[in-house]
Structure formats: C-alpha cells, structure tokens
Amino acid sequence: MKDHSAAFDSFMTGFVFLSLLKQHQKQTLPHQTVLNTDTLIPLKNKLYLSGKNVPLLLVKSGFTSTSENYNQKIK
C-alpha cells in the first residue's frame, strides 16, 4: 500500500487554495466572481495545514542567505 501520492498531494493543495480563495472573494453574480489583490493579502505567505488552528508562516530564515545567481535573477 502506498503511503504517499504526489498527485493526490497536489490535487489537495489546489483544492484547499481554491476553497480559501472562495471564502475570501467578493461575488458579483452567481456565475462570475471578482478577485482583487486586496483579497489575497491576508493569505500571503501562510500555509494552512489540516488539523492546525493557525497557519504555518512562510518566512525567510535568518540563518541562510540567497545565492548570487538568485540575486541576479531577481534584478
């Protein structure tokens, strides 16, 4: 029996993201929704995990630095 499935993990990640998105968006018509950037601000850098009351915050570590290659790509 498989304990892990990358396909199921990716499906559930999309499902959770869309579920949260649906809760935070403004609806204009039943078949049309409007999403602006202000809607996503409360969800930025947070990973909601099942069974947890608070999200996992995604932040840059103070113990590492970015590579020169990465810094050039960002510029």
LOMARLUM-529826 format. One record per residue (C-alpha): residue number from 1; residue in one letter; x, y, z. Coordinates in steps of 0.25 Angstrom, whole numbers, plus 5000, padded with zeros to 4 digits. Each point is the difference from the previous one (the first is absolute). Layout:
% LOMARLUM-529826
SITE lonu kevex east north   up
SITE  NUM     A    X     Y    Z
...
//
This chain:
% LOMARLUM-529826
SITE lonu kevex east north   up
SITE    1     M 5000  5000 5000
SITE    2     K 5005  5014 4997
SITE    3     D 5001  5010 5011
SITE    4     H 5003  5012 4991
SITE    5     S 4995  5005 4987
SITE    6     A 5005  5012 4994
SITE    7     A 4988  5001 4990
SITE    8     F 4991  5000 5012
SITE    9     D 5008  5010 5008
SITE   10     S 5000  5010 4988
SITE   11     F 4985  4998 4998
SITE   12     M 4997  5002 5014
SITE   13     T 5009  5013 5001
SITE   14     G 4992  5006 4988
SITE   15     F 4987  4996 5007
SITE   16     V 5004  5007 5013
SITE   17     F 5005  5012 4993
SITE   18     L 4987  5001 4992
SITE   19     S 4992  4998 5012
SITE   20     L 5007  5011 5007
SITE   21     L 4999  5009 4988
SITE   22     K 4985  4998 4999
SITE   23     Q 4998  5004 5015
SITE   24     H 5008  5013 4998
SITE   25     Q 4995  5005 4987
SITE   26     K 4988  5009 4996
SITE   27     Q 4989  4995 4992
SITE   28     T 4994  5008 4990
SITE   29     L 4991  4990 4993
SITE   30     P 4997  4985 5002
SITE   31     H 5009  4997 4988
SITE   32     Q 5010  5011 5001
SITE   33     T 5010  5004 5011
SITE   34     V 5009  5011 5002
SITE   35     L 5013  4999 5006
SITE   36     N 5009  5011 5003
SITE   37     T 5014  5000 5007
SITE   38     D 4995  5005 5013
SITE   39     T 4992  4987 5001
SITE   40     L 5013  4992 5000
SITE   41     I 5008  5009 5010
SITE   42     P 4995  4992 5012
SITE   43     L 5004  4987 4994
SITE   44     K 5014  5004 4996
SITE   45     N 5012  4991 5005
SITE   46     K 4991  4991 5008
SITE   47     L 4998  4986 4998
SITE   48     Y 4987  4994 5006
SITE   49     L 5002  4986 5006
SITE   50     S 4989  4990 5003
SITE   51     G 4999  4998 5015
SITE   52     K 5006  5013 5004
SITE   53     N 4993  5012 5005
SITE   54     V 5011  5010 4995
SITE   55     P 5007  5000 4986
SITE   56     L 5014  4997 4998
SITE   57     L 5007  5014 4997
SITE   58     L 5010  4999 4988
SITE   59     V 5011  5010 5003
SITE   60     K 5015  5001 4996
SITE   61     S 5009  4994 5010
SITE   62     G 5010  5009 5008
SITE   63     F 5010  4988 4999
SITE   64     T 5002  5000 4985
SITE   65     S 5003  5009 4988
SITE   66     T 4996  5001 4986
SITE   67     S 5009  4995 4989
SITE   68     E 5007  5010 4990
SITE   69     N 4993  4993 4989
SITE   70     Y 4986  5002 5007
SITE   71     N 5003  5015 5002
SITE   72     Q 5004  5002 4986
SITE   73     K 4987  4993 4995
SITE   74     I 4991  5010 5009
SITE   75     K 5007  5012 4995
//
